[in-house]
Amino acid sequence: MGELIPLYDQAKPEGNKIAKCKAWLRQGNSIAMDGLLVLGKVLEEFMEKDSWPQLTEDDFRERKGRIERALGNYDLGYSRGGLIISTASGVLTRSIDDVIRTRDLMALNAEFERTLKNVQADPASAVTSACALLESLFKVYITDEKLEMPAKETIKPLWSVVQKHLGLDPSSLEDDDLKRILSGLSSVVDGIGALRTHAGSAHGHGRKAYRLKPRHALLTAHAALTLASFVIETWNERTKGLG
């Protein structure tokens, strides 16, 4: 908070609340080493509450949404602790296809962490990113293994090809416990694809409103990463002739 102290030495701006707020932010931007730090601290108290005096729940949510959309227009988002982050960093610095082709789980994990920055600021975008990660993985696998790409290149048909080729089809196993686990992987794919369609940022929404929360997006993101890691580990073992 030390960076904000000089603001108190400035002349009090004139005008209405909007004019004063803009003036304070301009002054902070001209004085502070990091103007986004000032903005984050200005927004922190409001953004981290679940309600606000004198505002109905709907009004409070609508105003929070306006702030998030305004930040989003500049590829920014609010993160807990008064941090303003670049949501553009959710776009991988390396091509996700390149990361997948290395089959380097550490690299995949590091790159995937960038998509998690969208969880708080934009849960719908985080869900879309999680689904896109799996689709990219499946497409790379199909291409590199010289398999036939399905006519519909969406997550479920892509997974069906990969699942069969990797021997992850539950019907091919005799062990009931493994069957349950592998059936669960298919449920993860189905759920992520459906959630992306109904609540993600890549599609228009129908009449049913999805109140997607950060915890839902976080669950989706971690489920996608777990599945992606397992597919890559299995792929590595097959390549080495171990499985």
Secondary structure, 3 states (H helix, E strand, C coil): CHHHHHHHHCCCCCCCHHHHHHHHHHHHHHHCCCHHHHHHHHHHHHHCCCCCCCCCHHHHHHHHHHHHHHHHCCCEEEECCCEEEEHHHHCCCCCHHHHHHHCCHHHHHHHHHHHCCHHHHCHHHHHHHHHHHHHHHHHHHHHHCCCCCCCCCCHHHHHHHHHHHCCCCHHHCCCHHHHHHHHHHHHHHHHHHHHHHHHCCCCCCCCCCCCCCHHHHHHHHHHHHHHHHHHHHHHHHHHCCCC
